[in-house]
Amino acid sequence: MPEHAGGAVITAAIERSNGPALCAYVTAGFPTPAAFPEVLRSVAAAADVVEIGVPFTDPMADGLTIQSSNRAALRAGVNLGWVLELLEATALETPRMLMGYYNPFLAHGLENLGASLIGSGVSGVIIPDLPLEESGPIRQAFDPLGVALVQMVAPTTPPERLERLAAAGAGFVYAVTTTGVTGRRVDLGPDDLEYLARVKRAATLPVLAGFGIRSRRQVEAVAGVVDGVIVGSALIEVIDRGDDPGAFLGSLRASEVPA
């Protein structure tokens, strides 16, 4: 497999989207391990990319909603091995990614990680607590097999570092919309849109905006500025209520996209 082939799969899925792309985050094993496969299929059918969270004891970038879903999954015995086995047995047409903190991947063994991800159909990974400067070992595991390592940027990222991160990633650039944790409601004002536009100018890859995306109004606000959005906490809340996650994602599709 050529270098960053997984990134090309993710990029292509985003670019094929009719309007702002939707990357949907779900915590693996939530609401229960038994119910999760059907949740995953419903979400994957409605999204352009599906991001599967590996449960972790200290998800430092995540707010209360995703923290709670992590705790529930951990109590049920869900771990990285469970996630990989499930994905290996699950057929999805939508590109799949993992979002996880570095410790579970390190504990799995970096020498085997790339092959394990490929065997489970995973095209890319997001690791919020892995700085670019410390990503060499995992890149050595990923690059020969084409697994994408997505880079995250934030409103506080200095211009020179923004350029470096945008150039170092694969699949897409994850533009965090707030300096807080996930789940907070974000009102996207002119300063936020200018920040997203700066990220877009710095990137050759698609740019997706995440953290606090909850409504079609927000999706419409970023249409024409970036390439799509990442929806996490709001989707977890829908799943927790027992509502239809696919219908919720469908409701986020922008009704009008600027030419």
Backbone as CSV, one residue per row, in Angstrom:
resi,resn,N_x,N_y,N_z,CA_x,CA_y,CA_z,C_x,C_y,C_z
1,MET,0.844,-1.193,0.000,0.000,0.000,0.000,0.877,1.238,0.000
2,PRO,0.660,2.200,-0.896,1.510,3.386,-0.950,1.343,4.270,0.262
3,GLU,2.346,5.110,0.518,2.312,5.990,1.674,1.057,6.858,1.677
4,HIS,0.386,6.903,2.846,-0.794,7.736,3.063,-1.961,7.362,2.150
5,ALA,-2.023,6.095,1.706,-3.175,5.668,0.916,-4.465,5.824,1.704
6,GLY,-4.408,5.561,3.015,-5.592,5.753,3.839,-6.034,7.197,3.861
7,GLY,-5.055,8.097,3.885,-5.382,9.512,3.824,-6.102,9.873,2.547
8,ALA,-5.695,9.275,1.440,-6.347,9.546,0.160,-7.791,9.064,0.170
9,VAL,-8.051,7.950,0.829,-9.419,7.433,0.936,-10.296,8.415,1.709
10,ILE,-9.766,8.927,2.814,-10.519,9.882,3.629,-10.744,11.179,2.865
11,THR,-9.692,11.684,2.252,-9.798,12.930,1.481,-10.843,12.800,0.383
12,ALA,-10.806,11.692,-0.339,-11.742,11.495,-1.441,-13.184,11.464,-0.947
13,ALA,-13.419,10.828,0.205,-14.782,10.764,0.750,-15.288,12.151,1.106
14,ILE,-14.416,12.982,1.666,-14.801,14.351,2.009,-15.094,15.151,0.751
15,GLU,-14.257,15.005,-0.247,-14.433,15.777,-1.484,-15.650,15.335,-2.277
16,ARG,-16.096,14.101,-2.093,-17.296,13.613,-2.799,-18.588,14.124,-2.180
17,SER,-18.513,14.644,-0.972,-19.724,15.041,-0.259,-20.460,16.144,-1.006
18,ASN,-21.786,16.043,-1.010,-22.624,17.065,-1.619,-22.881,18.154,-0.585
19,GLY,-21.973,19.103,-0.501,-22.051,20.135,0.528,-21.029,19.856,1.609
20,PRO,-21.045,20.610,2.716,-20.084,20.360,3.787,-20.123,18.905,4.235
21,ALA,-18.954,18.296,4.306,-18.876,16.892,4.686,-19.159,16.723,6.171
22,LEU,-19.670,15.547,6.534,-19.922,15.205,7.930,-19.011,14.064,8.338
23,CYS,-18.172,14.321,9.344,-17.400,13.278,10.004,-18.061,13.053,11.354
24,ALA,-18.526,11.862,11.601,-19.326,11.569,12.791,-18.520,10.761,13.789
25,TYR,-18.450,11.265,15.029,-17.727,10.578,16.104,-18.687,9.747,16.940
26,VAL,-18.315,8.487,17.201,-19.051,7.631,18.136,-18.043,6.948,19.052
27,THR,-18.378,6.818,20.313,-17.524,6.094,21.255,-17.756,4.606,21.080
28,ALA,-16.693,3.861,20.846,-16.815,2.421,20.650,-17.450,1.762,21.867
29,GLY,-18.431,0.900,21.621,-19.081,0.180,22.705,-20.182,0.924,23.403
30,PHE,-20.534,2.123,22.910,-21.590,2.925,23.545,-22.823,2.949,22.641
31,PRO,-24.020,2.781,23.177,-24.384,2.771,24.598,-24.084,1.454,25.314
32,THR,-24.027,0.350,24.560,-23.592,-0.937,25.092,-22.827,-1.641,23.989
33,PRO,-21.944,-2.576,24.339,-21.254,-3.320,23.284,-22.207,-4.036,22.333
34,ALA,-23.320,-4.557,22.858,-24.264,-5.280,22.006,-24.971,-4.347,21.034
35,ALA,-25.276,-3.124,21.483,-26.011,-2.182,20.642,-25.100,-1.428,19.677
36,PHE,-23.820,-1.396,19.958,-22.930,-0.531,19.193,-22.851,-0.871,17.699
37,PRO,-22.789,-2.129,17.286,-22.685,-2.390,15.845,-23.811,-1.765,15.031
38,GLU,-25.041,-1.807,15.527,-26.152,-1.201,14.788,-26.028,0.323,14.798
39,VAL,-25.597,0.894,15.922,-25.344,2.340,15.969,-24.294,2.713,14.933
40,LEU,-23.225,1.960,14.880,-22.144,2.246,13.937,-22.636,2.189,12.498
41,ARG,-23.438,1.183,12.163,-23.946,1.081,10.792,-24.853,2.256,10.454
42,SER,-25.708,2.661,11.379,-26.604,3.793,11.144,-25.818,5.077,10.938
43,VAL,-24.821,5.302,11.770,-24.000,6.508,11.659,-23.212,6.498,10.361
44,ALA,-22.605,5.371,10.029,-21.789,5.287,8.820,-22.620,5.517,7.566
45,ALA,-23.871,5.085,7.589,-24.729,5.266,6.421,-25.083,6.728,6.195
46,ALA,-25.039,7.549,7.250,-25.448,8.953,7.141,-24.275,9.915,7.046
47,ALA,-23.060,9.449,7.358,-21.882,10.318,7.406,-20.978,10.057,6.208
48,ASP,-20.063,10.979,5.973,-19.056,10.803,4.927,-17.832,10.067,5.448
49,VAL,-17.521,10.267,6.719,-16.427,9.583,7.408,-16.925,9.279,8.814
50,VAL,-16.580,8.109,9.343,-16.960,7.780,10.713,-15.699,7.686,11.560
51,GLU,-15.750,8.337,12.718,-14.617,8.417,13.645,-15.004,7.650,14.901
52,ILE,-14.301,6.575,15.190,-14.651,5.675,16.289,-13.699,5.933,17.439
53,GLY,-14.254,6.365,18.565,-13.450,6.693,19.723,-13.051,5.464,20.511
54,VAL,-11.755,5.349,20.803,-11.259,4.256,21.647,-11.401,4.693,23.101
55,PRO,-12.197,4.012,23.917,-12.405,4.461,25.300,-11.100,4.558,26.067
56,PHE,-11.011,5.614,26.894,-9.793,5.878,27.655,-10.191,6.482,28.998
57,THR,-9.374,6.231,30.008,-9.701,6.676,31.364,-9.569,8.182,31.549
58,ASP,-8.775,8.852,30.720,-8.515,10.279,30.914,-8.571,11.014,29.582
59,PRO,-9.758,11.133,28.988,-9.876,11.796,27.683,-9.823,13.316,27.828
60,MET,-8.619,13.847,27.917,-8.406,15.224,28.362,-8.991,16.281,27.435
61,ALA,-9.187,15.974,26.169,-9.728,16.967,25.245,-11.251,16.945,25.193
62,ASP,-11.854,16.005,25.916,-13.291,15.790,25.779,-14.067,16.307,26.982
63,GLY,-15.275,16.797,26.699,-16.161,17.281,27.741,-16.928,16.160,28.414
64,LEU,-17.903,16.534,29.248,-18.588,15.569,30.099,-19.326,14.493,29.317
65,THR,-19.911,14.860,28.177,-20.695,13.883,27.423,-19.831,12.737,26.941
66,ILE,-18.706,13.054,26.316,-17.835,11.997,25.801,-17.099,11.304,26.935
67,GLN,-16.754,12.041,28.000,-16.162,11.386,29.167,-17.105,10.310,29.709
68,SER,-18.382,10.642,29.813,-19.365,9.696,30.347,-19.489,8.470,29.448
69,SER,-19.495,8.681,28.138,-19.586,7.542,27.218,-18.339,6.675,27.309
70,ASN,-17.177,7.279,27.528,-15.942,6.510,27.721,-16.038,5.634,28.966
71,ARG,-16.531,6.225,30.064,-16.639,5.450,31.307,-17.585,4.263,31.136
72,ALA,-18.712,4.502,30.451,-19.673,3.415,30.250,-19.054,2.288,29.425
73,ALA,-18.320,2.654,28.384,-17.697,1.631,27.542,-16.603,0.879,28.293
74,LEU,-15.815,1.586,29.086,-14.758,0.932,29.861,-15.345,-0.033,30.880
75,ARG,-16.432,0.375,31.530,-17.078,-0.518,32.500,-17.571,-1.794,31.834
76,ALA,-17.932,-1.696,30.569,-18.421,-2.864,29.830,-17.284,-3.698,29.247
77,GLY,-16.033,-3.286,29.488,-14.890,-4.073,29.035,-14.365,-3.726,27.663
78,VAL,-14.784,-2.601,27.106,-14.339,-2.219,25.762,-12.926,-1.651,25.831
79,ASN,-12.066,-2.130,24.943,-10.708,-1.620,24.828,-10.291,-1.642,23.362
80,LEU,-9.052,-1.279,23.092,-8.604,-1.202,21.698,-8.710,-2.556,20.998
81,GLY,-8.358,-3.626,21.685,-8.469,-4.949,21.072,-9.892,-5.273,20.664
82,TRP,-10.856,-4.944,21.538,-12.275,-5.171,21.219,-12.667,-4.371,19.990
83,VAL,-12.228,-3.113,19.922,-12.573,-2.248,18.787,-12.026,-2.827,17.492
84,LEU,-10.773,-3.247,17.508,-10.160,-3.768,16.287,-10.854,-5.053,15.825
85,GLU,-11.185,-5.924,16.761,-11.880,-7.164,16.396,-13.248,-6.871,15.806
86,LEU,-13.986,-5.944,16.416,-15.309,-5.592,15.900,-15.210,-5.034,14.491
87,LEU,-14.277,-4.109,14.274,-14.163,-3.484,12.964,-13.720,-4.483,11.905
88,GLU,-12.878,-5.417,12.286,-12.451,-6.441,11.323,-13.633,-7.270,10.842
89,ALA,-14.631,-7.416,11.700,-15.802,-8.225,11.363,-16.959,-7.404,10.804
90,THR,-16.767,-6.085,10.642,-17.855,-5.197,10.246,-17.580,-4.577,8.883
91,ALA,-18.485,-4.778,7.952,-18.349,-4.190,6.614,-19.029,-2.828,6.593
92,LEU,-18.282,-1.808,6.214,-18.815,-0.457,6.059,-18.285,0.115,4.761
93,GLU,-19.137,0.800,4.011,-18.656,1.484,2.815,-18.013,2.815,3.159
94,THR,-18.381,3.389,4.278,-17.856,4.682,4.711,-16.460,4.508,5.300
95,PRO,-15.509,5.366,4.946,-14.178,5.267,5.563,-14.263,5.370,7.073
96,ARG,-13.482,4.561,7.738,-13.481,4.531,9.196,-12.131,5.001,9.728
97,MET,-12.200,5.747,10.822,-11.011,6.223,11.508,-11.126,5.869,12.984
98,LEU,-10.001,5.899,13.682,-10.009,5.808,15.129,-9.601,7.145,15.709
99,MET,-10.261,7.552,16.798,-9.805,8.675,17.598,-9.453,8.106,18.965
100,GLY,-8.202,8.281,19.360,-7.805,7.737,20.645,-6.599,8.451,21.207
101,TYR,-6.413,8.301,22.500,-5.248,8.872,23.160,-4.081,7.896,23.032
102,TYR,-2.886,8.419,23.221,-1.694,7.680,22.801,-1.480,6.392,23.591
103,ASN,-1.804,6.379,24.886,-1.473,5.218,25.715,-2.021,3.890,25.189
104,PRO,-3.296,3.792,24.811,-3.779,2.499,24.303,-3.032,2.024,23.054
105,PHE,-2.676,2.946,22.173,-1.927,2.556,20.979,-0.525,2.096,21.348
106,LEU,0.099,2.810,22.277,1.438,2.440,22.727,1.416,1.082,23.418
107,ALA,0.393,0.847,24.235,0.284,-0.433,24.931,0.043,-1.586,23.957
108,HIS,-0.653,-1.297,22.853,-0.883,-2.338,21.839,0.426,-2.791,21.205
109,GLY,1.385,-1.873,21.114,2.672,-2.165,20.465,2.746,-1.503,19.109
110,LEU,3.588,-0.479,19.000,3.642,0.270,17.753,4.108,-0.581,16.588
111,GLU,4.933,-1.600,16.869,5.443,-2.430,15.777,4.338,-3.212,15.085
112,ASN,3.230,-3.467,15.790,2.108,-4.212,15.212,0.908,-3.340,14.893
113,LEU,0.977,-2.067,15.289,-0.220,-1.237,15.233,-0.704,-1.003,13.812
114,GLY,0.206,-0.630,12.901,-0.211,-0.340,11.532,-0.913,-1.520,10.889
115,ALA,-0.330,-2.709,11.039,-0.938,-3.906,10.451,-2.289,-4.202,11.091
116,SER,-2.420,-3.975,12.398,-3.702,-4.203,13.068,-4.776,-3.266,12.540
117,LEU,-4.403,-2.014,12.297,-5.364,-1.052,11.780,-5.789,-1.415,10.363
118,ILE,-4.834,-1.769,9.522,-5.164,-2.156,8.146,-6.087,-3.369,8.147
119,GLY,-5.806,-4.349,9.024,-6.648,-5.534,9.105,-8.070,-5.226,9.542
120,SER,-8.243,-4.128,10.246,-9.571,-3.718,10.710,-10.211,-2.686,9.801
121,GLY,-9.591,-2.405,8.654,-10.173,-1.475,7.691,-10.057,-0.019,8.074
122,VAL,-9.163,0.312,9.013,-9.017,1.686,9.492,-8.113,2.463,8.541
123,SER,-8.598,3.608,8.069,-7.835,4.425,7.132,-6.963,5.472,7.815
124,GLY,-7.330,5.899,9.016,-6.575,6.955,9.674,-6.863,7.009,11.157
125,VAL,-6.043,7.800,11.856,-6.127,7.909,13.308,-5.953,9.366,13.714
126,ILE,-6.696,9.778,14.741,-6.527,11.079,15.390,-6.068,10.815,16.815
127,ILE,-4.952,11.439,17.221,-4.407,11.239,18.561,-4.215,12.616,19.189
128,PRO,-5.200,13.096,19.965,-5.162,14.486,20.441,-3.977,14.821,21.336
129,ASP,-3.456,13.828,22.079,-2.385,14.125,23.031,-0.995,13.774,22.502
130,LEU,-0.856,13.629,21.193,0.444,13.317,20.598,0.951,14.534,19.830
131,PRO,1.935,15.265,20.379,2.463,16.423,19.659,3.185,16.005,18.387
132,LEU,3.221,16.896,17.435,3.910,16.628,16.171,5.353,16.202,16.422
133,GLU,6.020,16.858,17.371,7.438,16.586,17.617,7.692,15.188,18.176
134,GLU,6.668,14.539,18.717,6.827,13.212,19.301,6.150,12.127,18.468
135,SER,5.764,12.463,17.254,4.994,11.527,16.422,5.861,10.630,15.545
136,GLY,7.184,10.759,15.623,8.057,9.961,14.758,7.831,8.465,14.838
137,PRO,7.810,7.869,16.042,7.639,6.412,16.120,6.326,5.919,15.519
138,ILE,5.238,6.651,15.758,3.969,6.167,15.211,3.909,6.395,13.706
139,ARG,4.557,7.426,13.211,4.635,7.620,11.762,5.419,6.488,11.106
140,GLN,6.461,6.018,11.780,7.219,4.889,11.242,6.352,3.646,11.124
141,ALA,5.397,3.501,12.040,4.476,2.366,11.981,3.396,2.564,10.926
142,PHE,2.975,3.825,10.719,1.847,4.108,9.838,2.238,4.283,8.374
143,ASP,3.279,5.038,8.124,3.566,5.475,6.758,3.774,4.333,5.766
144,PRO,4.526,3.262,6.109,4.705,2.191,5.126,3.408,1.507,4.718
145,LEU,2.400,1.568,5.581,1.122,0.904,5.314,0.034,1.869,4.856
146,GLY,0.346,3.160,4.842,-0.615,4.123,4.324,-1.678,4.567,5.297
147,VAL,-1.481,4.354,6.603,-2.454,4.810,7.588,-2.227,6.301,7.838
148,ALA,-3.293,7.097,7.763,-3.184,8.545,7.914,-3.122,8.927,9.385
149,LEU,-2.272,9.900,9.708,-2.245,10.517,11.027,-2.736,11.946,10.860
150,VAL,-3.967,12.186,11.294,-4.600,13.501,11.138,-4.025,14.464,12.173
151,GLN,-3.755,15.697,11.748,-3.237,16.715,12.647,-4.346,17.684,13.056
152,MET,-4.257,18.144,14.315,-5.231,19.080,14.862,-4.586,20.452,15.034
153,VAL,-5.370,21.499,14.732,-4.944,22.872,14.980,-6.039,23.561,15.781
154,ALA,-5.678,24.689,16.414,-6.616,25.399,17.284,-6.495,26.892,17.048
155,PRO,-7.452,27.679,17.571,-7.349,29.131,17.409,-6.072,29.721,17.992
156,THR,-5.459,29.031,18.951,-4.226,29.520,19.577,-2.967,29.070,18.853
157,THR,-3.092,28.279,17.783,-1.913,27.785,17.070,-1.219,28.931,16.339
158,PRO,0.067,29.192,16.618,0.783,30.269,15.918,0.868,29.997,14.419
159,PRO,0.984,31.052,13.604,0.981,30.876,12.140,2.037,29.898,11.635
160,GLU,3.259,29.980,12.123,4.301,29.084,11.629,3.990,27.637,11.978
161,ARG,3.475,27.407,13.186,3.125,26.037,13.571,1.913,25.550,12.786
162,LEU,0.976,26.424,12.518,-0.166,26.067,11.681,0.301,25.545,10.330
163,GLU,1.262,26.221,9.726,1.799,25.788,8.433,2.421,24.396,8.554
164,ARG,3.175,24.169,9.630,3.837,22.878,9.826,2.830,21.758,10.016
165,LEU,1.817,22.008,10.848,0.816,20.981,11.113,-0.004,20.676,9.866
166,ALA,-0.361,21.714,9.134,-1.148,21.508,7.915,-0.375,20.686,6.895
167,ALA,0.934,20.883,6.849,1.765,20.148,5.884,2.048,18.719,6.338
168,ALA,1.999,18.467,7.654,2.408,17.167,8.188,1.294,16.131,8.194
169,GLY,0.042,16.562,8.064,-1.074,15.650,8.229,-1.424,14.873,6.974
170,ALA,-2.423,14.031,7.111,-2.970,13.263,5.989,-4.462,13.104,6.224
171,GLY,-5.215,12.984,5.140,-6.672,12.817,5.234,-7.394,14.140,5.259
172,PHE,-7.225,14.882,6.341,-7.780,16.229,6.468,-7.085,16.926,7.623
173,VAL,-7.304,18.216,7.748,-6.831,18.979,8.893,-8.012,19.202,9.827
174,TYR,-7.839,18.876,11.089,-8.877,19.005,12.103,-8.728,20.382,12.742
175,ALA,-9.657,21.283,12.446,-9.617,22.640,12.982,-10.531,22.730,14.198
176,VAL,-9.937,22.732,15.381,-10.693,22.858,16.623,-11.264,24.272,16.700
177,THR,-12.554,24.395,16.974,-13.199,25.712,16.927,-13.105,26.488,18.232
178,THR,-12.694,25.822,19.323,-12.673,26.476,20.623,-11.437,26.058,21.391
179,THR,-11.016,26.868,22.350,-9.867,26.516,23.177,-10.264,25.646,24.363
180,GLY,-11.548,25.314,24.496,-12.009,24.448,25.575,-12.061,22.996,25.140
181,VAL,-12.884,22.215,25.830,-13.038,20.800,25.527,-14.246,20.604,24.616
182,THR,-14.447,19.379,24.175,-15.575,19.069,23.307,-16.893,19.274,24.036
183,GLY,-17.945,19.486,23.240,-19.293,19.498,23.793,-19.875,20.857,24.069
184,ARG,-19.040,21.891,24.206,-19.567,23.229,24.449,-20.253,23.747,23.197
185,ARG,-21.379,24.425,23.383,-22.061,25.043,22.251,-21.214,26.200,21.739
186,VAL,-20.969,26.228,20.445,-20.105,27.240,19.847,-20.931,28.115,18.916
187,ASP,-20.935,29.416,19.169,-21.547,30.372,18.248,-20.447,30.886,17.326
188,LEU,-20.533,30.530,16.066,-19.459,30.841,15.125,-19.608,32.268,14.619
189,GLY,-18.805,33.169,15.160,-18.832,34.563,14.766,-17.778,34.882,13.725
190,PRO,-17.639,36.147,13.353,-16.670,36.538,12.325,-15.238,36.135,12.653
191,ASP,-14.833,36.256,13.919,-13.466,35.869,14.286,-13.238,34.377,14.094
192,ASP,-14.241,33.575,14.425,-14.123,32.126,14.242,-14.018,31.771,12.759
193,LEU,-14.837,32.407,11.953,-14.808,32.120,10.518,-13.496,32.576,9.893
194,GLU,-12.929,33.679,10.382,-11.634,34.131,9.883,-10.540,33.142,10.265
195,TYR,-10.607,32.638,11.491,-9.652,31.597,11.901,-9.756,30.376,10.996
196,LEU,-10.982,29.911,10.749,-11.157,28.753,9.870,-10.660,29.048,8.464
197,ALA,-10.870,30.260,7.997,-10.372,30.638,6.673,-8.847,30.618,6.641
198,ARG,-8.195,31.027,7.745,-6.730,30.981,7.813,-6.230,29.547,7.729
199,VAL,-6.923,28.649,8.428,-6.535,27.239,8.356,-6.688,26.733,6.928
200,LYS,-7.786,27.089,6.297,-8.030,26.637,4.927,-6.953,27.162,3.978
201,ARG,-6.531,28.403,4.165,-5.484,28.955,3.295,-4.151,28.240,3.500
202,ALA,-3.921,27.759,4.714,-2.642,27.106,5.019,-2.608,25.650,4.566
203,ALA,-3.759,25.069,4.299,-3.854,23.627,4.070,-4.031,23.300,2.595
204,THR,-3.410,22.220,2.186,-3.693,21.642,0.873,-4.730,20.523,0.995
205,LEU,-4.888,19.972,2.189,-5.895,18.954,2.462,-7.237,19.614,2.790
206,PRO,-8.328,18.858,2.756,-9.596,19.392,3.260,-9.473,19.779,4.731
207,VAL,-10.286,20.728,5.144,-10.319,21.187,6.536,-11.707,20.913,7.103
208,LEU,-11.757,20.255,8.259,-13.011,20.002,8.953,-12.986,20.711,10.296
209,ALA,-14.092,21.376,10.638,-14.221,22.103,11.899,-14.897,21.216,12.930
210,GLY,-14.315,21.125,14.131,-14.874,20.289,15.176,-14.856,20.954,16.531
211,PHE,-15.521,20.348,17.511,-15.744,20.811,18.877,-16.940,21.771,18.891
212,GLY,-18.057,21.307,19.403,-19.217,22.169,19.601,-20.165,22.275,18.430
213,ILE,-20.004,21.451,17.393,-20.905,21.504,16.243,-22.162,20.700,16.583
214,ARG,-23.317,21.387,16.565,-24.557,20.777,17.020,-25.749,21.009,16.104
215,SER,-25.667,21.945,15.176,-26.868,22.342,14.452,-26.576,22.570,12.977
216,ARG,-27.650,22.509,12.193,-27.510,22.804,10.764,-27.097,24.261,10.553
217,ARG,-27.519,25.135,11.438,-27.117,26.530,11.323,-25.594,26.669,11.373
218,GLN,-24.948,25.923,12.258,-23.493,25.960,12.334,-22.862,25.383,11.060
219,VAL,-23.430,24.289,10.576,-22.904,23.685,9.351,-23.017,24.665,8.192
220,GLU,-24.150,25.336,8.090,-24.339,26.317,7.027,-23.381,27.500,7.183
221,ALA,-23.042,27.836,8.436,-22.141,28.968,8.674,-20.746,28.709,8.112
222,VAL,-20.312,27.453,8.142,-18.951,27.155,7.672,-18.917,26.741,6.198
223,ALA,-20.088,26.554,5.586,-20.126,26.173,4.174,-19.418,27.225,3.334
224,GLY,-18.504,26.793,2.500,-17.749,27.719,1.686,-16.508,28.266,2.362
225,VAL,-16.367,28.025,3.682,-15.166,28.447,4.415,-14.231,27.257,4.600
226,VAL,-14.771,26.159,5.137,-14.024,24.912,5.236,-14.817,23.820,4.527
227,ASP,-14.308,22.608,4.568,-14.880,21.535,3.756,-15.923,20.692,4.482
228,GLY,-16.028,20.877,5.794,-17.006,20.092,6.521,-16.842,20.240,8.012
229,VAL,-17.553,19.397,8.753,-17.572,19.482,10.214,-17.413,18.088,10.811
230,ILE,-17.008,18.089,12.090,-16.947,16.871,12.898,-17.986,17.011,13.999
231,VAL,-18.839,16.021,14.123,-19.927,16.048,15.100,-19.693,14.921,16.092
232,GLY,-19.588,15.266,17.385,-19.307,14.259,18.391,-20.271,14.265,19.546
233,SER,-20.126,15.232,20.446,-20.920,15.231,21.682,-22.424,15.237,21.410
234,ALA,-22.854,16.052,20.454,-24.284,16.109,20.147,-24.798,14.757,19.666
235,LEU,-23.983,14.052,18.895,-24.372,12.731,18.403,-24.415,11.716,19.549
236,ILE,-23.450,11.783,20.455,-23.461,10.886,21.613,-24.716,11.105,22.449
237,GLU,-25.131,12.359,22.591,-26.356,12.652,23.338,-27.577,12.032,22.664
238,VAL,-27.625,12.089,21.346,-28.719,11.472,20.594,-28.744,9.964,20.846
239,ILE,-27.577,9.344,20.780,-27.483,7.900,21.001,-27.898,7.548,22.427
240,ASP,-27.476,8.363,23.381,-27.797,8.111,24.786,-29.301,8.191,25.029
241,ARG,-29.993,9.072,24.295,-31.454,9.187,24.443,-32.199,8.061,23.738
242,GLY,-31.491,7.302,22.930,-32.145,6.246,22.170,-32.779,6.727,20.885
243,ASP,-32.458,7.954,20.459,-32.977,8.488,19.208,-32.170,7.963,18.019
244,ASP,-32.634,8.255,16.823,-32.025,7.742,15.599,-30.803,8.584,15.228
245,PRO,-29.590,8.032,15.332,-28.411,8.843,15.011,-28.318,9.208,13.542
246,GLY,-28.775,8.325,12.666,-28.742,8.625,11.247,-29.654,9.791,10.895
247,ALA,-30.839,9.826,11.503,-31.765,10.929,11.252,-31.189,12.246,11.760
248,PHE,-30.533,12.213,12.923,-29.916,13.427,13.445,-28.844,13.940,12.495
249,LEU,-27.995,13.061,12.016,-26.948,13.500,11.090,-27.553,14.053,9.808
250,GLY,-28.623,13.430,9.338,-29.289,13.956,8.152,-29.820,15.352,8.359
251,SER,-30.245,15.668,9.583,-30.791,16.993,9.865,-29.718,18.075,9.843
252,LEU,-28.455,17.683,9.904,-27.363,18.658,9.903,-26.928,19.068,8.509
253,ARG,-27.358,18.338,7.527,-26.922,18.651,6.163,-27.392,20.068,5.789
254,ALA,-26.456,20.887,5.335,-26.792,22.269,4.974,-27.804,22.275,3.848
255,SER,-28.826,23.108,3.969,-29.880,23.145,2.963,-29.444,23.877,1.720
256,GLU,-28.555,24.846,1.880,-28.046,25.582,0.742,-26.545,25.749,0.895
257,VAL,-25.830,25.474,-0.173,-24.377,25.562,-0.147,-23.948,26.659,-1.092
258,PRO,-23.153,27.633,-0.628,-22.717,28.693,-1.522,-21.995,28.147,-2.748
259,ALA,-22.205,28.785,-3.892,-21.512,28.344,-5.115,-20.040,28.660,-5.017
